[in-house]
Amino acid sequence: MSKVCVLVGAGPGVGHSVAKKFLDKGYSIALMARSAEKLTAMKNQLGEANVSTWTVDVSDSESLLNAMSSVAKQHGSPEILVFNAYSAAPGKPTDLQAKALEESFVVNVTSALIASQAVIPAMKQAGKGTIVFTGGGFALYPLSDLTALSIGKAGLRALSNCLHQELKPLGIHAGTVTICGTVEAGGPFDPDKIADTFVEFHDQSPESFAPEIMFQGR
């Protein structure tokens, strides 16, 4: 297992800050996102050393699996998976199209499962590893205007808890950092402060593995 962190759903804000924190801890970072332009900009901001980029549409399972496989082949099996992708298709329950909900769920939950399944075999063999999802307060306090995202974050939270139950006895730490507020630089939900919590999650010792850290502002 290599000192590599895969960040699925890379972008400004929390994604950028999480990547920077783990770079500072000596990890190589594999950034995955749909926009090649945004990936290039993020790589330039972080500095090119120890940063690689992968253009991936997480709604396409084959694209995601190919990217995860390529990272492992080029850099070794990652020690950390951070899943930060999401889809915020708007709509109340009475006007949300079923297809829009299905497509949103694939991004918010199904792709998290696919990415996790890609890294788990090597983590099992090594007896260690971290899988952490970016959770949201909508999992706890759903909003009708964002029904699809609320369902997605609730599903992601449930998935992370199930992974935690299965993987904790094997030395693998799975769970969520649940952000209970609006991310904004300079405020109580500053991305850098949130990113510190991702590091705290990763640094937990096996005997104190928690399935979730609630970030309620600092």
Backbone torsions as a table, in degrees:
resi	resn	phi	psi	omega
1	MET	NA	134.9	-175.5
2	SER	-102.3	158.8	178.5
3	LYS	-80.7	71.5	-176.5
4	VAL	-126.7	137.6	175.0
5	CYS	-116.0	121.2	175.0
6	VAL	-96.0	126.1	179.7
7	LEU	-114.3	105.1	179.4
8	VAL	-91.7	122.8	-175.4
9	GLY	92.1	43.7	-179.1
10	ALA	-72.6	145.6	178.8
11	GLY	177.7	-177.0	179.2
12	PRO	-66.6	165.5	179.5
13	GLY	85.0	-129.6	-175.2
14	VAL	-60.7	-43.9	-178.9
15	GLY	-58.3	-47.2	179.5
16	HIS	-62.0	-45.0	-177.2
17	SER	-66.8	-39.4	177.7
18	VAL	-63.7	-44.0	178.2
19	ALA	-59.3	-43.6	-178.9
20	LYS	-63.8	-42.1	-178.8
21	LYS	-62.6	-43.9	-178.7
22	PHE	-75.8	-28.8	170.4
23	LEU	-59.8	-44.4	-179.5
24	ASP	-64.0	-23.3	178.0
25	LYS	-90.1	6.1	174.3
26	GLY	93.6	11.7	179.3
27	TYR	-87.9	145.8	164.9
28	SER	-80.2	143.0	-174.2
29	ILE	-117.0	127.8	173.2
30	ALA	-108.0	110.8	-177.1
31	LEU	-93.7	132.4	177.1
32	MET	-125.7	131.0	177.0
33	ALA	-161.2	168.1	-177.6
34	ARG	-79.1	-31.3	-175.0
35	SER	-94.5	114.0	177.4
36	ALA	-63.9	-35.5	-179.6
37	GLU	-63.6	-45.2	179.5
38	LYS	-67.4	-36.1	177.6
39	LEU	-63.4	-43.0	179.1
40	THR	-62.4	-43.7	179.3
41	ALA	-62.7	-41.7	-179.4
42	MET	-67.5	-40.6	178.2
43	LYS	-62.6	-41.2	178.9
44	ASN	-64.7	-38.1	179.3
45	GLN	-68.1	-38.2	-178.4
46	LEU	-79.3	-22.1	-172.1
47	GLY	96.2	137.8	-170.6
48	GLU	-72.9	-23.7	-177.8
49	ALA	-63.2	129.4	175.7
50	ASN	65.0	19.9	177.0
51	VAL	-124.9	124.9	175.0
52	SER	-121.6	155.5	-177.3
53	THR	-126.4	149.0	-177.7
54	TRP	-140.5	117.2	178.1
55	THR	-79.8	115.7	-172.0
56	VAL	-139.6	135.6	168.1
57	ASP	-99.2	105.3	-173.3
58	VAL	-67.2	-15.9	176.3
59	SER	-74.8	-10.3	177.6
60	ASP	-104.2	104.1	-173.8
61	SER	-60.2	-37.5	-179.9
62	GLU	-65.6	-41.9	177.9
63	SER	-60.9	-44.0	-179.5
64	LEU	-66.5	-45.3	179.8
65	LEU	-63.4	-40.0	178.4
66	ASN	-63.0	-41.3	179.5
67	ALA	-66.2	-43.6	179.2
68	MET	-62.3	-40.5	178.7
69	SER	-65.6	-40.2	-179.6
70	SER	-65.4	-39.5	177.6
71	VAL	-60.5	-46.9	-179.2
72	ALA	-62.4	-38.9	-179.8
73	LYS	-68.5	-38.6	-175.3
74	GLN	-85.8	-32.8	-173.0
75	HIS	-120.2	-7.6	-173.8
76	GLY	94.4	166.1	-178.0
77	SER	-65.3	127.7	-176.0
78	PRO	-70.7	145.4	176.2
79	GLU	-83.8	-27.3	-175.7
80	ILE	-130.1	134.3	168.1
81	LEU	-117.7	121.4	172.8
82	VAL	-110.4	120.5	178.7
83	PHE	-105.2	113.6	-172.9
84	ASN	-124.6	6.6	-178.1
85	ALA	-76.7	149.7	175.3
86	TYR	-158.9	160.3	174.3
87	SER	-127.8	126.7	-176.3
88	ALA	-114.2	51.3	178.7
89	ALA	-58.0	123.1	-177.4
90	PRO	-74.2	162.2	175.2
91	GLY	140.4	137.0	172.6
92	LYS	-81.2	164.0	-178.5
93	PRO	-56.0	-32.7	-176.1
94	THR	-78.3	-17.3	179.7
95	ASP	-122.3	-1.4	178.9
96	LEU	-72.6	125.5	178.3
97	GLN	-74.1	140.4	-178.8
98	ALA	-58.1	-39.4	-179.6
99	LYS	-64.1	-39.0	178.5
100	ALA	-63.8	-39.3	177.4
101	LEU	-65.1	-44.0	179.7
102	GLU	-61.2	-45.4	-179.3
103	GLU	-65.2	-39.6	178.2
104	SER	-65.1	-40.8	-178.9
105	PHE	-63.9	-36.8	177.9
106	VAL	-59.4	-44.8	-179.9
107	VAL	-69.3	-46.0	-172.0
108	ASN	-75.7	-30.3	-172.8
109	VAL	-127.8	-54.5	-174.7
110	THR	-59.0	-42.9	-179.0
111	SER	-67.6	-28.2	175.3
112	ALA	-66.4	-40.0	177.0
113	LEU	-64.7	-44.2	-179.0
114	ILE	-62.2	-45.9	179.5
115	ALA	-62.9	-40.1	179.6
116	SER	-64.8	-45.4	179.9
117	GLN	-62.3	-25.9	179.7
118	ALA	-71.9	-30.2	-176.3
119	VAL	-100.3	-18.5	-173.2
120	ILE	-62.6	-42.7	-178.0
121	PRO	-55.5	-45.0	179.5
122	ALA	-68.6	-35.6	177.6
123	MET	-65.5	-40.1	176.9
124	LYS	-60.7	-43.1	-179.1
125	GLN	-64.1	-37.5	-179.0
126	ALA	-81.8	-19.7	-177.8
127	GLY	73.6	24.1	178.3
128	LYS	-163.1	169.7	178.6
129	GLY	143.8	160.7	179.9
130	THR	-129.6	130.7	172.5
131	ILE	-124.0	113.9	-176.5
132	VAL	-131.2	130.5	-179.7
133	PHE	-103.6	148.4	171.9
134	THR	-83.7	103.2	178.6
135	GLY	-88.8	170.9	-178.9
136	GLY	-140.1	154.7	-179.9
137	GLY	-61.0	-20.7	178.1
138	PHE	-63.6	-19.7	175.4
139	ALA	-66.0	-28.9	-178.0
140	LEU	-100.6	-35.1	-177.5
141	TYR	-129.7	79.6	-175.2
142	PRO	-64.1	151.0	-179.4
143	LEU	-120.1	126.7	-174.6
144	SER	-63.1	-32.8	178.7
145	ASP	-66.4	-21.8	178.8
146	LEU	-123.5	55.7	-176.7
147	THR	-59.1	-45.7	-177.0
148	ALA	-63.0	-43.2	179.2
149	LEU	-67.9	-39.9	178.8
150	SER	-61.2	-44.0	176.6
151	ILE	-64.4	-41.2	-179.8
152	GLY	-62.4	-45.6	-179.3
153	LYS	-68.7	-34.2	175.8
154	ALA	-66.0	-42.2	177.9
155	GLY	-65.2	-39.5	179.0
156	LEU	-64.1	-40.4	178.7
157	ARG	-64.3	-42.2	178.2
158	ALA	-64.0	-43.0	178.3
159	LEU	-60.5	-44.4	-177.9
160	SER	-64.1	-37.5	178.2
161	ASN	-67.4	-38.8	177.1
162	CYS	-65.3	-42.0	175.9
163	LEU	-61.5	-41.0	179.9
164	HIS	-59.4	-46.7	-179.2
165	GLN	-60.2	-40.7	-176.6
166	GLU	-76.4	-38.2	-168.0
167	LEU	-96.6	-22.3	-178.6
168	LYS	-55.3	-44.2	179.3
169	PRO	-62.8	-16.3	-178.9
170	LEU	-96.1	3.1	179.1
171	GLY	88.1	7.2	-179.2
172	ILE	-102.4	131.1	-176.9
173	HIS	-99.6	113.3	178.5
174	ALA	-122.4	142.5	178.9
175	GLY	169.5	-163.0	-177.9
176	THR	-128.8	152.4	159.8
177	VAL	-103.4	109.4	-174.8
178	THR	-94.8	115.8	-175.6
179	ILE	-92.1	110.5	-173.8
180	CYS	-98.9	53.1	-179.6
181	GLY	176.7	-179.8	-178.3
182	THR	-89.4	123.8	-179.1
183	VAL	-69.8	127.0	179.9
184	GLU	-155.2	127.6	-179.8
185	ALA	-60.8	136.0	177.3
186	GLY	86.3	-7.3	-179.1
187	GLY	-105.7	-171.5	-179.9
188	PRO	-65.0	-19.3	177.1
189	PHE	-112.1	43.5	177.4
190	ASP	-63.5	136.1	-178.1
191	PRO	-56.3	-35.7	180.0
192	ASP	-66.5	-37.6	177.6
193	LYS	-67.0	-40.1	178.0
194	ILE	-64.5	-41.9	180.0
195	ALA	-61.2	-35.4	175.9
196	ASP	-58.2	-34.3	-179.7
197	THR	-69.9	-34.3	174.2
198	PHE	-62.1	-40.7	177.6
199	VAL	-65.6	-42.3	177.5
200	GLU	-59.4	-41.1	178.3
201	PHE	-60.2	-48.0	-179.1
202	HIS	-63.7	-35.4	-174.4
203	ASP	-80.6	-6.0	179.5
204	GLN	-60.4	139.8	177.9
205	SER	-76.7	154.1	-176.2
206	PRO	-52.8	-36.9	-178.1
207	GLU	-71.3	-16.0	-179.3
208	SER	-116.2	16.4	177.3
209	PHE	-51.5	126.7	176.2
210	ALA	-114.1	144.9	-179.8
211	PRO	-75.6	-13.9	-174.8
212	GLU	-160.1	139.9	166.9
213	ILE	-117.1	123.3	178.5
214	MET	-88.1	117.6	176.1
215	PHE	-95.8	111.0	-175.2
216	GLN	-113.3	20.1	177.0
217	GLY	99.5	145.2	178.8
218	ARG	-137.1	NA	NA
